[in-house]
Amino acid sequence: MKILLATDAFPPVSGGSGWSTYELARGLRTRGHEILVVRPRPGTPPGIVEARYDGLRVMEVGATAPAIPYVRNYFKNERLYATLTDVLATLIVREQIDLVHGQHVMTCIPSVGAARQTGVPVVCTVRDYWPVCYWSDLIHTRDEGSLCPGCSAAMMVRCIRPRAGAAWPAALPMIPYMRRNLGRKRRGLAGADAVIAVSSTIAADLQARAPELAGTRLETIPNPVDIADLRARAAATSAPMPQPYALYLGKLAPNKGTSHLVDIAERADLRWPLVVAGDGPDRQALEQAARGSSRAIHFTGWIDQPAATAWLAHASVLIFTSRGPESLSRVLIEASALGIPIAAMNTGGTPDIVQHEVTGLLSTTPEGLAADLARLIRDEALRGRLGAAARERALRFDAPAVVERIERLYMDIRKVRS
């Protein structure tokens, strides 16, 4: 088949969703399909630039996106949807595309629109909570651990306050737009031939919170990770630090729970260095807390994939503080595949990866996470047992097996269409 993958992000500079799309593209190419990747680039000059990554054709679509709250979101959603739908429809016809697969929030709705215009099948992958939460994370306060029960007008008032600060009353007139935005996303998503949820938690939330999808085929298929490639790259790295260390790897942001990292290290009596690899809006506050701590805490800032693999491969334990409902963390899958012991918050799709007391330790509070970290630090045998079991269980996320499942879905959809 000729398959068009429309994706919000793609390597070489991207997060987990971009690397997951790359693994899918590479896996489909290995299975004999011809792949065209289309990536919108909001905030860059309008126009289309063709590039290549690992031999894959990547069409980058520039689009205006002012750096103004809400206005930027409108340009990245409603304005971009119209532009990108036209671009995708043109490419479908010109490239004789057989199937379109939208990968994320900016690309799923245009993928459905373009596919419907041209009569080809379309699949959408939902990697987080964008169809049921305007902010995509279900977090409505910086202080509570509870998650938003639903996007009512009253709950939107609550979720605006921690994001807009003292100016929150001025943002209240945006609530009608926010509700229309969510409704449009769900109605558009319902037009897909199939929706892939990357975890059981995402699938359950779509069923519970998105009634528009009641008649849409919903499959739960995880993100793919090329485990053999990951292990080979990890084996070729040198330890970035001579002594044992605990690692946090990811974005430094409220939904990631990183504000608790320093306190967790203190409570766990962490005597190894804590390496914080990543960047984000909470970095300054976290560095300030670290300066007042008695622990050795090292900040790397943003790091590329090779550096992330090296830090992960040689970590003695991975700390996963996320309090938001993680969809399916690539960091956790990769750590598991490398046999790194994990202490994680039990949130979202994390139990799809980490089985408590079997492949890692799960907790529901920062205090519990600190206690789990202390256990792992003290008990080398426990670390070895959990890491070995995690290596084995991670094979269910191996790219060849996951890509084969997605390919079968494509074939099934085309058969139904015919």
C-alpha positions in Angstrom: 0.0 0.0 0.0 0.9 3.7 -0.3 0.3 5.0 3.2 0.3 8.7 4.3 1.2 9.2 7.9 0.2 12.7 9.1 2.0 13.5 12.4 2.4 16.4 14.7 6.0 15.5 15.4 8.8 13.6 13.7 12.5 13.0 14.3 15.3 14.1 14.5 13.9 16.6 17.1 10.7 15.2 18.7 9.2 13.7 21.8 7.8 10.2 22.3 4.9 10.6 19.8 7.3 11.5 17.0 9.6 8.6 17.7 6.6 6.2 17.8 5.4 7.5 14.4 8.9 7.0 13.1 8.9 3.4 14.4 5.6 2.8 12.7 6.8 4.3 9.4 10.0 2.3 9.5 8.1 -0.9 10.4 5.6 -0.5 7.6 8.4 0.2 5.1 10.1 -3.0 6.2 6.9 -4.8 5.4 6.9 -3.5 1.9 4.7 -0.5 2.1 5.5 2.9 0.6 5.3 5.7 3.2 4.8 9.4 2.9 5.1 11.5 6.1 3.3 14.8 6.4 4.2 17.1 9.4 2.6 20.5 10.1 5.0 23.1 11.4 3.0 25.9 13.1 5.0 29.0 13.7 7.0 28.6 10.5 6.4 30.4 7.1 3.5 29.0 5.1 4.4 26.6 2.4 5.5 23.0 1.9 9.1 21.9 2.2 10.1 18.3 1.3 12.8 16.7 3.5 14.1 13.2 4.3 14.8 11.3 7.4 16.3 7.8 7.3 15.2 7.6 3.7 11.6 8.5 4.4 9.9 11.4 2.5 8.7 14.0 5.0 6.5 16.9 3.7 6.7 19.8 6.2 3.8 22.2 6.1 4.4 25.6 7.4 1.6 27.6 9.1 1.1 30.8 10.9 0.7 30.5 14.7 1.1 33.7 16.8 2.6 33.1 20.3 -0.5 34.4 22.1 -2.5 32.1 24.5 -5.8 30.9 23.0 -5.1 32.7 19.7 -2.2 30.3 19.1 -4.4 27.3 19.8 -7.0 28.6 17.4 -4.4 28.9 14.7 -3.0 25.4 15.5 -6.5 23.9 15.4 -9.3 25.5 13.4 -7.1 27.5 11.0 -4.6 24.7 10.6 -7.3 22.1 10.1 -8.6 23.8 6.9 -5.1 24.4 5.5 -3.9 20.9 6.3 -7.0 19.2 5.0 -6.5 20.8 1.6 -2.8 19.8 1.6 -3.5 16.2 2.5 -6.3 15.9 0.0 -4.0 17.1 -2.8 -1.2 14.7 -1.8 -3.7 11.8 -1.5 -4.7 12.3 -5.2 -1.2 13.2 -6.5 0.6 10.4 -4.7 -2.2 7.8 -5.2 -2.4 7.2 -1.5 -4.3 4.0 -0.4 -4.8 4.9 3.3 -4.3 7.8 5.7 -3.2 7.5 9.3 -3.4 10.6 11.5 -1.1 10.4 14.5 -2.1 13.2 16.9 -4.2 16.3 17.8 -3.2 18.6 15.0 -3.3 15.9 12.3 -6.1 13.5 13.1 -9.0 15.8 12.2 -7.5 17.0 8.9 -6.6 13.4 8.0 -10.3 12.4 8.4 -11.5 15.4 6.4 -9.0 14.8 3.5 -9.7 11.0 3.5 -13.5 11.7 3.3 -13.0 14.1 0.4 -10.9 11.6 -1.6 -12.7 8.4 -0.6 -9.7 6.6 1.0 -9.8 4.8 4.4 -8.5 6.7 7.4 -7.2 5.6 10.9 -6.5 7.9 13.8 -4.2 7.2 16.8 -5.1 8.9 20.1 -1.9 9.2 22.2 -3.3 11.4 25.0 -6.5 13.0 26.2 -7.0 15.7 23.5 -10.5 14.5 22.5 -11.9 14.8 26.0 -9.8 17.6 27.5 -9.0 21.0 26.0 -5.5 20.9 27.7 -5.0 17.2 26.8 -4.0 16.2 30.4 -7.2 16.2 32.6 -5.5 18.4 35.1 -7.7 21.2 36.5 -5.4 22.4 39.4 -1.8 22.5 40.2 -2.4 21.4 43.8 -4.7 18.4 43.9 -3.9 15.0 42.7 -7.4 14.3 41.4 -8.2 14.5 37.7 -10.9 16.4 36.0 -14.1 14.3 35.9 -15.4 16.0 32.7 -15.2 19.2 30.6 -18.3 21.0 31.9 -18.4 24.8 31.9 -17.9 24.8 35.7 -14.8 22.5 35.4 -13.4 24.7 32.7 -13.5 27.7 35.0 -11.5 25.6 37.5 -8.9 24.5 34.9 -8.4 28.0 33.6 -7.4 29.4 37.0 -4.0 27.6 37.5 -3.0 28.3 33.9 -4.0 32.0 33.6 -2.9 33.0 37.1 -4.3 36.3 38.4 -5.6 37.2 35.0 -8.0 34.2 35.0 -11.2 36.2 34.9 -10.2 37.7 31.6 -9.9 34.2 30.1 -13.5 33.1 31.1 -15.0 34.4 27.8 -12.9 31.7 26.1 -14.9 28.8 27.6 -17.5 28.7 24.8 -14.7 28.4 22.3 -13.0 25.7 24.3 -16.2 23.7 24.4 -16.8 24.1 20.7 -13.2 23.1 20.0 -13.6 19.9 22.0 -16.9 19.1 20.3 -15.4 19.6 16.9 -12.5 17.3 17.6 -14.7 14.5 18.8 -17.1 14.8 15.9 -14.2 14.8 13.5 -12.6 11.8 15.2 -15.8 9.9 14.9 -15.5 10.1 11.1 -12.5 7.8 11.1 -12.8 4.2 9.9 -11.0 3.2 13.1 -9.5 4.9 16.2 -6.4 3.4 17.9 -6.0 4.1 21.6 -2.5 3.5 22.8 -3.5 2.1 26.2 -6.4 0.6 27.9 -6.9 3.7 30.0 -7.1 5.9 26.9 -9.7 3.5 25.4 -11.8 3.5 28.5 -11.7 7.3 28.7 -12.8 7.7 25.1 -15.7 5.2 25.7 -16.8 7.1 28.9 -16.2 10.7 27.9 -16.7 10.8 24.1 -20.2 9.6 23.2 -19.7 10.8 19.6 -17.4 7.7 19.2 -20.0 5.2 20.1 -20.3 4.0 16.5 -16.6 4.2 15.7 -14.4 1.1 15.7 -12.0 1.4 18.7 -8.8 -0.7 19.0 -6.2 -0.7 21.8 -2.7 -1.0 20.2 0.4 0.3 22.0 3.1 2.5 20.7 5.9 0.5 18.9 9.4 0.4 20.2 12.2 -1.3 18.2 13.6 -3.2 21.2 16.5 -4.9 19.3 17.7 -1.6 18.0 17.3 0.1 21.4 19.3 -2.6 23.1 22.0 -2.5 20.5 22.3 1.3 20.8 22.3 1.0 24.6 25.1 -1.6 24.6 27.3 0.7 22.5 27.1 3.5 25.0 29.5 4.3 27.8 28.3 5.1 31.3 27.8 8.9 31.6 28.6 8.8 35.3 31.0 6.5 37.1 28.9 5.8 40.2 25.3 4.5 40.5 22.6 7.1 40.0 18.8 7.5 40.0 17.3 9.0 36.8 14.3 11.1 36.0 14.0 11.4 32.2 11.3 13.6 30.6 9.6 17.0 30.6 9.7 19.1 33.7 6.1 20.2 34.0 3.1 20.1 36.4 1.5 17.1 34.9 4.8 15.2 35.2 4.8 15.6 38.9 8.4 16.9 38.9 7.8 19.4 41.6 7.9 16.4 44.0 11.3 15.1 42.8 13.5 16.8 45.3 11.3 15.9 48.2 11.1 12.3 47.0 14.9 12.1 47.0 15.0 13.5 50.6 12.3 11.1 51.9 14.0 8.1 50.2 17.4 9.1 51.8 18.8 8.9 48.2 22.6 8.7 48.6 23.2 8.3 44.9 23.2 11.3 42.6 19.8 12.1 41.1 20.1 13.0 37.4 17.2 15.1 36.0 17.3 14.8 32.2 14.9 17.1 30.4 13.6 20.6 30.3 10.3 22.4 30.8 8.4 25.1 32.6 9.1 23.7 36.1 12.9 23.6 35.6 13.7 26.9 37.4 11.6 26.0 40.5 13.1 22.5 40.6 16.6 23.9 40.4 15.9 26.3 43.2 14.5 23.4 45.3 17.6 21.4 44.5 19.9 24.1 45.7 18.2 23.9 49.1 18.5 20.2 49.3 21.2 18.0 50.9 21.1 15.6 47.9 23.4 15.6 44.8 21.1 16.6 41.9 22.4 17.0 38.4 20.4 18.8 35.7 21.3 17.9 32.1 18.7 20.1 30.3 17.2 18.9 27.1 19.1 15.9 25.6 18.9 14.2 22.2 18.0 10.5 21.7 21.6 9.1 21.9 22.2 10.9 25.2 18.9 9.9 26.6 19.6 6.2 25.7 23.0 6.4 27.4 21.6 7.9 30.6 18.8 5.4 30.6 20.9 2.4 29.8 23.2 2.9 32.8 20.7 4.1 35.4 20.4 2.1 38.6 16.8 3.1 39.0 14.2 5.2 37.0 11.9 7.5 38.9 8.6 8.2 37.2 6.8 11.0 39.1 3.9 11.8 36.6 0.7 12.6 38.4 -1.2 13.3 35.1 -2.9 10.4 33.4 0.0 9.2 31.3 -1.3 7.6 28.0 1.6 5.2 27.5 5.0 6.4 28.4 7.8 5.6 25.9 10.3 6.2 28.6 8.8 3.5 30.7 8.7 1.1 27.8 12.4 1.7 27.0 13.5 1.5 30.6 11.6 -1.9 30.9 13.2 -3.1 27.7 16.7 -2.3 29.1 15.9 -4.0 32.4 16.1 -0.8 34.5 14.2 -1.0 37.8 11.3 1.4 37.9 9.6 3.3 40.7 6.5 4.9 39.2 3.2 6.7 40.0 0.3 4.5 39.1 -1.4 6.8 36.6 -3.2 6.4 33.3 -1.7 3.7 31.0 1.3 3.1 33.3 -0.1 -0.3 34.6 -0.2 -1.5 30.9 3.7 -1.3 31.1 4.6 -1.8 34.8 3.1 -4.6 36.8 3.4 -3.9 40.5 5.9 -6.0 42.4 6.6 -8.0 39.2 8.2 -5.6 36.7 8.4 -2.5 38.9 6.9 -0.7 41.8 3.7 1.5 41.6 2.4 4.0 44.1 -0.4 6.5 44.3 1.2 9.3 46.3 4.6 11.0 46.2 5.2 9.7 49.8 4.6 6.1 48.5 6.9 6.7 45.5 9.6 7.8 47.9 9.1 4.6 50.0 9.4 2.5 46.8 12.5 4.3 45.8 14.0 3.7 49.2 13.3 -0.1 48.8 15.0 -0.2 45.4 18.0 1.6 46.6 18.5 -0.7 49.5 17.7 -4.0 47.8 19.9 -5.0 44.9 18.2 -8.4 44.6 14.8 -6.7 44.2 16.3 -4.4 41.5 17.6 -7.4 39.6 14.4 -9.4 39.8 12.2 -6.5 38.7 14.5 -5.5 35.9 14.8 -9.0 34.5 11.0 -9.5 34.5 10.6 -6.0 32.8 12.9 -7.0 30.0 10.8 -10.0 29.2 7.4 -8.2 29.5 8.6 -5.3 27.3 8.6 -7.6 24.2 4.9 -7.1 23.9 5.7 -3.5 22.7 8.3 -4.6 20.2 7.8 -2.8 16.9 7.5 -5.7 14.5 4.6 -7.2 16.6 2.9 -3.9 17.0 3.3 -2.8 13.4 1.9 -6.2 12.3 -1.2 -5.5 14.4 -1.7 -2.1 12.8 -1.1 -3.5 9.3 -3.9 -6.1 10.0 -6.2 -3.3 11.0 -5.4 -1.5 7.7 -6.2 -4.6 5.7 -9.4 -5.3 7.6 -10.6 -1.7 7.0 -9.9 -1.9 3.3 -11.7 -5.2 3.1 -14.8 -3.7 4.8 -14.6 -0.8 2.5 -14.6 -3.0 -0.6 
